[in-house]
Amino acid sequence: MTRRDLLLSTLALTGLPRKSKGAGPRPPSAPALFRDVASEVGLDFFLYGAPTRQHYMPEIIGAGVALVDYDNDGDLDVYFLQGGLLNPQARPLMEPPAGWKPGNRLFKNLLAETGKLRFVDVTEKAGVGHVGYGMGVAVGDYDNDGYQDLYVTNFGHNVLYHNNGDGTFTDVTAAAGVDDPRWSTSAAWLDYDGDGRLDLFVCNYVDFTVADNKRCYAPAGELDYCSPRAYDPLPARLFRNLGHGRFEDVTASSGIGSKPGYGLGVICADFLGSGRTDIYVANDSAANYLWVNQGNGTFREGALEAGLAYSEDGLAKAGMGLAAEDVDNDGHLEIVVTNLTGEGVTLFRSDGKGLYDDVTAQFRLAQATFGYTGYGVGFLDYDNDGLMDLFIADGAMTIIESLRARAHNAYPYAQRNQLFHNQGPGQGFLEVTQTAGPAFQPLRVGRGAAFGDINNDGSVDIVVTNENGRALLLLNEASSGGHWLLVRLTAPEGNRFGMGAEVGVFRTGQPTIWRRAHTDGSMLSASDIRVHFGLGTSPRADAVVVRWPGGANEKWMGIKADQIVTLRKGTGHPL
């Protein structure tokens, strides 16, 4: 059943009128206000990349962050990846702050226990403090025991942490067979073969070693970080879940290993309307890849024919972060790719038939993002008006001359994060960075970004990592008064958290809102798997429909707004 077929059948069952595309323009809501509360709630984390005069490439990439309810108490905990000194013989240009701890850090949210937003570092107790040169993290319940697990990528060996369900984790990398000793970046959990078990896709970047570090230069002649083109690209890896804690490396047999790339970002969804999960990879300085799921355990690379390989000028950009949502509520996905300064982001729009076109300029994002290097990125309805807005964490990868000249700045890569308000179908995005609050004004080297409702108040918050800087917890304090719904999916067996499910909210006289249950996207980071809906001024939700992975479709009626609701597979009305 296609999404359109599902829509029409649901309308028939619920008696809701058919609605044409779009809801028309709407006036902009009051400016968003995000407040950085990291320090006041105990989320004290400093990402230390230990930059040196050798300009080793991993130093500038940064590391990500995950939002995950690891203890199933109903609130989001935070897991940070950490860097460190790559070469003990190389003197860093800056030292970490007093009290800095090496290794990854897990912070438990005490909201459920105390009723107040507060975090405590439980890294040692949980056993997830891997010390390496951290890059990315993927969140998913690979063994379907009802607890989400962590896959950590590094410049070096990767780690799979199994969630034991008692507040602790176990390193099961070797037993599971999912390590990759090369330079891995973003990763994603997905069920590509529909067997109810989550498989694992891992992006690899370039064939770089400290011993073979190359010397590259900025336009002014000083040493700077190299382009990835200075090194050979690497193929991604695909691990098929065999059950019982074991995986099979199917990189070659699936076709994923047929084309190496400079992979930095990944997001998995049904991009072509086939009913199968495809894999879209943002490649740095090269054409992006769309791994099209053939339905027989294999993939073919089809980005060019789908219109997703290049921007509209036919040039490859420095693809980094990714986000995919239905921005204009027409039932089809839009995809944003962040790129380097001087390129701007690229926004692709689907025609609903498997083809995409570059609509960056039409959505008013080209000029506004041209002067920034985008990293972590996400669509979020920050004001709960039913339309997806856009956040980008920015930070350069090459020297910014104007910053370098200021008091001999040793790390001249800082830029400002950006926030864009969705003005409605046909109106595009309006940048509201200047009015978003004081937390958006300082220049930082933004890297990872993860999205989720940290304090369970119905508004989506943002956690941002900053290279050689402190993490931000941008608490959403937008005062639009919009109604909302936060949906948690659960299944009694197989794919317990509904990874990859599509959820639709049907409302009389308004366009249906479709969202997805996923943790991937952004860059190097993992977001809340719960599905958030902004409902605007009306609390009405006539029906909530879930299109489960594997083809089962269910409908729930009478669900009230302004609450967190759990929808259990098998308890709704089958469609």
C-alpha positions in Angstrom: 0.0 0.0 0.0 1.4 3.4 -1.0 1.2 6.4 1.3 -1.5 7.9 -1.0 -3.5 4.7 -0.9 -3.2 4.7 2.9 -4.3 8.3 3.1 -7.4 7.7 0.9 -8.4 4.6 2.8 -8.0 6.3 6.1 -10.1 9.2 5.0 -12.8 6.9 3.9 -12.8 5.0 7.3 -12.8 8.2 9.4 -15.1 10.2 7.3 -12.6 13.0 7.0 -12.9 15.2 3.9 -10.2 15.0 1.3 -7.9 18.0 1.3 -5.8 19.5 -1.4 -2.1 20.2 -1.0 -1.0 22.9 1.4 -2.7 25.0 4.0 -2.0 28.4 2.5 0.3 31.0 4.0 0.2 31.8 7.7 1.5 34.7 9.6 4.8 34.1 11.4 4.6 33.2 15.0 6.4 35.1 17.7 10.2 34.8 17.5 11.5 31.6 18.9 13.5 31.8 22.2 16.0 29.0 23.0 17.9 29.4 26.2 21.2 27.6 26.8 20.7 25.9 30.2 23.5 23.3 30.0 25.5 24.7 32.9 22.5 25.3 35.2 21.2 21.7 34.8 24.5 19.9 35.2 25.2 19.1 31.5 28.8 20.0 31.8 30.7 18.6 28.7 33.7 20.1 26.8 34.6 18.5 23.5 38.4 18.6 23.2 39.8 17.9 19.8 43.4 18.8 20.8 44.3 20.8 17.7 48.0 20.8 16.8 50.2 22.6 14.3 50.3 19.4 12.3 46.6 19.9 11.3 45.6 16.2 11.5 42.2 15.9 9.7 40.3 14.3 12.5 41.0 17.4 14.7 38.6 19.5 12.7 35.7 17.0 12.2 34.5 17.1 15.8 32.1 14.6 17.4 28.4 14.0 17.9 25.9 13.5 20.6 22.9 11.2 21.3 19.6 11.7 23.0 18.4 8.3 24.3 16.2 7.1 27.2 18.7 4.4 28.1 16.9 3.5 31.4 13.3 3.6 30.0 12.1 6.1 32.7 10.4 8.3 30.2 12.9 11.1 29.9 15.9 11.7 27.5 19.4 11.1 28.7 22.5 12.5 26.9 25.5 10.7 25.6 28.5 12.7 24.3 31.4 11.5 22.2 34.9 12.8 23.1 38.1 13.5 21.2 41.6 13.7 22.6 45.2 14.0 21.5 45.9 12.0 18.3 49.7 12.1 18.6 51.3 12.2 22.0 54.4 13.6 20.4 52.6 16.7 19.0 52.0 19.6 21.3 48.3 20.8 21.3 47.6 24.5 20.6 45.3 24.6 23.5 44.7 22.6 26.7 41.4 21.4 27.9 39.7 23.2 30.8 40.3 22.2 34.4 38.3 19.2 35.4 38.1 17.8 31.9 37.7 14.1 31.7 38.9 11.9 28.8 36.5 9.5 27.1 32.8 9.6 26.2 30.3 10.7 28.9 26.8 9.6 29.7 24.5 12.0 31.6 21.3 10.7 33.2 18.2 12.9 33.2 16.7 13.1 36.7 13.4 14.6 35.5 11.4 11.4 36.2 12.9 11.0 39.7 12.8 14.6 40.9 10.3 16.4 38.6 13.1 18.9 37.7 15.4 19.0 34.8 18.8 18.0 36.1 21.6 15.8 34.8 24.2 13.6 36.6 27.2 12.0 35.1 26.8 8.2 35.3 29.5 7.2 32.8 31.5 5.0 35.1 28.5 3.2 36.5 27.0 2.6 33.0 30.3 1.5 31.6 30.2 3.5 28.4 33.3 5.8 28.9 35.2 4.5 25.9 38.5 6.4 25.5 39.4 6.9 21.8 39.0 9.6 19.2 35.3 9.7 19.1 33.2 10.6 16.0 29.6 9.5 15.9 26.9 7.5 17.6 23.8 5.5 16.5 20.9 4.5 18.7 18.7 1.5 18.2 17.5 -1.7 20.0 19.3 -4.3 17.9 18.3 -7.3 20.0 14.6 -6.3 20.6 14.8 -6.5 24.3 13.1 -3.2 24.8 16.3 -1.2 25.7 18.1 1.0 23.2 21.8 0.2 22.5 24.7 2.4 21.4 27.0 2.0 18.4 30.0 4.4 18.7 32.2 5.3 15.7 35.8 6.5 16.1 38.9 7.4 14.2 40.0 3.8 14.9 38.1 0.8 16.2 34.3 1.2 16.8 32.3 0.0 19.8 28.9 -1.6 20.2 27.4 -1.2 23.7 24.6 -3.6 24.6 22.1 -2.1 27.0 21.7 -4.6 29.9 18.5 -3.0 31.1 19.8 -2.4 34.6 21.5 1.0 34.0 24.7 -0.6 32.6 26.1 -1.5 29.2 28.4 -4.2 27.9 31.0 -3.9 25.1 29.9 -6.7 22.7 31.8 -5.5 19.6 33.9 -8.5 19.1 31.1 -11.0 19.7 28.7 -9.1 17.5 31.2 -8.8 14.6 30.6 -5.1 13.9 34.0 -3.4 14.3 35.6 -1.3 11.6 39.2 -0.2 12.3 39.2 2.6 9.7 37.9 6.1 10.1 34.2 5.8 10.6 31.8 8.8 10.9 28.0 8.7 11.0 26.1 5.4 11.5 22.5 4.4 11.3 20.3 1.5 12.4 17.7 0.3 9.9 15.7 -2.9 9.0 16.6 -3.0 5.3 15.4 -6.6 4.8 12.2 -6.4 6.7 12.9 -9.3 9.1 12.1 -7.2 12.3 15.8 -7.0 13.3 17.8 -3.7 13.0 20.8 -3.9 10.7 23.7 -1.4 10.9 25.1 1.0 8.2 28.4 2.7 8.9 29.8 5.6 6.9 33.6 5.6 6.4 35.5 8.8 5.5 39.1 8.8 4.1 42.1 6.6 4.3 44.0 8.8 6.7 46.8 7.9 9.2 48.7 10.1 11.5 52.0 8.7 10.1 51.0 9.7 6.5 49.6 13.1 7.4 49.8 15.5 4.5 50.6 19.2 4.6 48.0 21.5 3.1 47.7 25.3 3.0 45.2 28.1 3.3 45.0 30.7 0.5 47.1 33.0 2.6 49.9 30.4 2.7 49.7 29.1 6.3 49.2 25.5 7.2 45.5 24.4 7.3 43.4 21.3 7.3 43.4 19.3 4.0 40.4 18.7 1.8 39.3 15.1 1.9 40.4 14.9 -1.7 44.0 14.7 -0.4 43.2 11.1 0.6 41.5 8.1 -0.9 37.8 7.6 -0.1 36.6 4.5 1.8 33.5 2.3 1.2 30.7 2.2 3.8 29.9 -1.0 5.7 26.6 -2.8 6.0 26.1 -5.4 8.8 23.1 -7.7 8.6 21.5 -8.6 11.9 21.4 -12.4 12.2 19.8 -12.4 15.7 21.2 -13.7 18.9 23.6 -10.8 19.1 25.5 -11.7 15.9 25.9 -9.7 12.6 27.1 -10.7 9.2 29.2 -8.3 7.1 27.3 -8.0 3.8 29.1 -5.0 2.5 30.2 -6.8 -0.6 27.2 -9.0 -1.3 24.7 -6.2 -0.8 26.5 -3.9 -3.3 27.2 -1.2 -0.6 31.0 -1.7 -1.0 30.9 -1.2 -4.8 31.5 2.6 -4.6 33.8 4.2 -2.0 32.9 7.7 -0.9 33.7 10.5 1.6 30.8 9.6 3.8 29.9 12.1 6.6 26.1 12.0 7.1 23.5 9.3 6.6 19.8 9.0 6.9 17.5 6.1 6.1 13.9 6.3 4.7 11.7 5.2 1.8 12.9 7.9 -0.5 11.4 6.5 -3.7 8.0 5.3 -2.5 8.8 1.6 -2.9 7.8 0.6 0.6 11.5 -0.3 1.3 14.1 1.6 3.3 16.8 3.2 1.2 20.0 4.8 2.5 21.1 8.4 1.6 24.7 9.4 2.3 26.2 12.9 2.2 29.7 12.7 0.7 32.2 15.4 1.4 33.4 17.1 -1.9 31.9 14.3 -4.0 28.5 13.3 -5.4 26.1 12.1 -2.7 24.9 8.5 -2.8 21.4 7.1 -2.7 21.6 3.3 -2.0 18.3 2.1 -3.5 16.9 -1.0 -1.7 16.2 -3.6 -4.3 14.1 -5.8 -2.0 16.3 -8.8 -2.4 19.1 -8.0 0.0 21.0 -5.9 -2.5 21.3 -2.1 -3.2 22.2 -0.1 -6.3 23.5 3.4 -6.2 20.8 5.7 -7.8 21.4 9.2 -6.6 22.0 10.7 -10.1 18.8 9.4 -11.6 16.8 10.4 -8.6 18.2 14.0 -8.7 20.0 13.7 -5.4 23.7 13.4 -6.4 24.4 17.1 -7.2 22.9 20.5 -6.6 21.0 22.1 -9.5 24.3 23.5 -11.0 25.5 20.0 -11.5 28.4 20.3 -9.1 29.4 18.1 -6.2 29.4 19.9 -2.9 30.9 19.2 0.5 28.0 17.1 1.8 28.0 16.8 5.6 24.8 16.8 7.6 21.4 15.4 6.5 17.8 15.8 7.5 14.6 14.6 5.8 11.0 15.5 6.7 7.8 16.6 5.0 8.4 20.3 5.2 5.3 21.5 3.3 2.8 18.8 4.5 2.1 17.5 1.0 2.9 13.9 2.0 6.4 13.8 0.5 9.8 14.1 1.9 12.2 17.1 1.5 15.9 16.5 2.2 18.4 19.1 3.3 22.2 18.6 2.9 24.6 20.9 4.7 27.8 22.0 2.9 30.9 24.2 3.1 31.1 28.0 3.3 30.6 29.3 -0.2 28.2 26.5 -1.1 25.2 26.9 1.1 22.8 24.1 2.0 21.0 22.1 -0.7 17.3 21.4 -0.3 15.8 18.7 -2.4 12.0 18.3 -2.9 10.3 15.1 -3.9 7.7 14.9 -6.7 6.1 11.9 -5.0 7.2 9.7 -7.9 10.8 9.0 -7.0 12.4 12.2 -8.5 13.8 15.2 -6.6 14.7 18.7 -7.6 16.9 21.4 -6.0 14.5 24.0 -4.5 17.0 25.7 -2.2 16.5 29.1 -3.8 12.7 28.8 -3.9 12.7 28.0 -0.2 14.9 31.1 0.5 17.8 29.1 2.0 20.5 29.7 -0.7 21.7 33.2 0.2 21.2 32.8 4.0 23.4 29.8 4.3 26.0 30.6 1.7 28.5 32.1 4.2 28.4 29.2 6.6 29.7 25.6 6.9 26.8 23.5 8.1 27.3 20.4 10.2 24.6 19.0 12.5 21.1 19.8 11.1 17.5 19.0 11.8 14.0 19.9 10.9 11.9 20.6 14.0 8.6 22.3 14.6 9.9 24.6 17.3 6.7 26.7 17.7 4.2 23.8 17.3 2.4 25.3 14.4 2.4 22.2 12.3 5.2 23.1 10.0 8.8 22.0 10.2 11.4 24.7 10.9 15.2 24.3 10.5 18.2 24.4 12.7 21.9 24.3 11.6 25.0 24.0 13.7 27.7 25.9 11.9 31.5 25.9 12.2 34.2 26.2 9.5 36.7 23.6 8.4 39.2 26.0 6.9 40.7 29.1 8.4 38.5 32.2 8.6 41.0 35.0 7.9 39.1 37.7 9.8 39.2 35.6 12.9 42.8 34.6 12.6 43.8 38.2 12.6 42.2 38.8 16.0 44.8 38.6 18.7 46.5 35.7 16.8 43.5 33.4 17.2 44.8 29.9 17.5 41.5 28.3 16.4 39.8 30.6 13.8 36.9 28.4 12.7 34.0 29.8 14.7 30.6 30.7 13.1 27.1 31.3 14.3 24.4 28.6 14.5 21.3 29.4 12.5 17.5 29.0 13.0 14.9 29.3 10.2 11.2 29.6 10.6 8.9 27.8 8.1 6.6 30.4 6.7 4.2 27.9 5.1 3.7 26.3 1.7 5.0 28.6 -1.1 6.6 31.0 1.4 9.9 29.3 2.2 12.0 29.8 5.3 12.7 33.0 7.1 16.0 33.2 9.1 15.2 34.2 12.7 18.7 33.7 14.2 19.0 37.3 15.4 15.8 37.1 17.4 16.1 33.5 18.5 17.8 34.4 21.8 21.2 35.2 23.2 22.4 31.6 22.9 22.5 32.0 19.1 24.7 35.1 19.1 28.2 33.8 20.1 30.5 32.4 17.5 31.3 28.7 18.0 32.7 25.8 16.1 29.4 23.9 15.9 29.4 20.2 15.2 26.9 17.6 16.3 23.2 18.4 16.9 20.5 16.1 18.3 16.8 16.9 18.7 14.2 15.8 21.3 11.9 17.0 24.0 14.4 17.1 26.9 11.9 18.2 29.6 8.7 16.6 28.2 6.8 19.8 27.9 5.8 19.3 24.3 8.5 21.4 22.7 11.6 20.1 20.8 14.9 21.0 22.4 18.4 20.9 20.9 21.7 19.6 22.2 24.8 20.9 20.3 28.5 19.9 20.5 31.1 22.5 19.8 34.7 21.6 18.8 37.0 22.7 21.6 34.1 24.2 23.4 31.3 23.4 25.8 28.1 21.7 24.8 24.8 23.6 24.5 21.4 22.5 25.8 19.1 24.8 23.9 15.9 24.6 25.9 12.8 25.5 23.8 11.0 28.4 25.3 9.0 29.5 22.3 5.7 31.1 23.5 3.4 30.4 20.6 1.0 28.3 22.6 0.6 25.8 19.9 -0.8 22.4 20.8 1.3 19.2 20.4 1.4 15.5 20.5 4.4 13.3 21.3 4.1 9.7 20.1 6.1 6.8 21.4 5.8 3.6 19.4 6.2 0.1 20.8 5.8 -3.4 19.3 5.5 -6.6 21.3 8.0 -8.4 19.1 10.5 -7.4 16.4 11.6 -3.8 15.9 10.4 -2.9 19.4 10.6 0.9 19.0 9.1 1.0 15.5 12.3 2.3 13.8 11.3 3.5 10.3 7.6 3.7 11.0 5.5 6.6 9.5 3.0 8.3 11.7 0.2 10.5 10.4 -2.2 12.9 12.3 -5.4 13.4 10.4 -7.4 16.6 11.2 -10.6 17.9 9.6 -10.1 20.8 7.3 -6.3 20.7 7.6 -3.5 18.9 5.8 -2.4 15.6 7.3 0.9 15.8 9.1 3.3 12.9 8.4 6.4 12.2 10.5 8.8 9.3 10.9 10.2 7.4 13.9 14.0 7.5 13.5 17.1 8.4 15.4 19.5 9.0 12.4 20.3 12.1 10.4 22.0 15.3 11.4 25.7 14.4 11.5 27.5 12.1 13.9 24.5 12.3 16.2 21.3 10.5 17.2 18.0 12.1 18.1 14.9 11.1 20.1 13.0 8.2 18.5 9.7 9.6 19.7 7.6 11.3 17.0 6.7 14.9 17.7 3.7 16.8 16.1 2.9 20.5 16.4 -0.8 21.0 16.0 -1.1 24.7 16.0 -4.1 26.5 17.5 -6.5 23.5 17.4 -6.0 20.5 19.8 -8.1 18.3 17.5 -6.6 15.1 16.2 -9.3 13.1 14.4 -7.2 10.0 13.9 -3.6 8.9 14.3 -2.3 6.4 11.8 0.8 4.3 12.0 2.3 2.6 9.0 4.5 0.1 10.6 7.7 -1.3 9.0 6.7 -4.5 7.2 3.4 -3.2 5.9 0.9 -3.3 8.8 -1.2 -0.2 9.2 -3.3 0.8 12.2 -5.5 3.7 13.2 -6.2 5.2 16.7 -9.2 7.5 17.3 -9.9 9.8 20.2 -6.3 10.7 21.1 -6.1 14.0 22.9 -3.5 16.6 22.2 -0.9 18.0 24.6 0.3 14.7 25.9 2.9 12.0 25.4 1.1 8.9 24.2 2.3 5.3 23.7 0.9 3.4 20.7 1.4 -0.3 20.9 1.3 -2.3 17.7 -1.7 -4.5 17.6 -4.0 -2.3 19.7 -5.2 0.0 17.0 -7.8 -0.6 14.3 -6.2 -2.4 11.4 -6.4 -0.8 7.9 
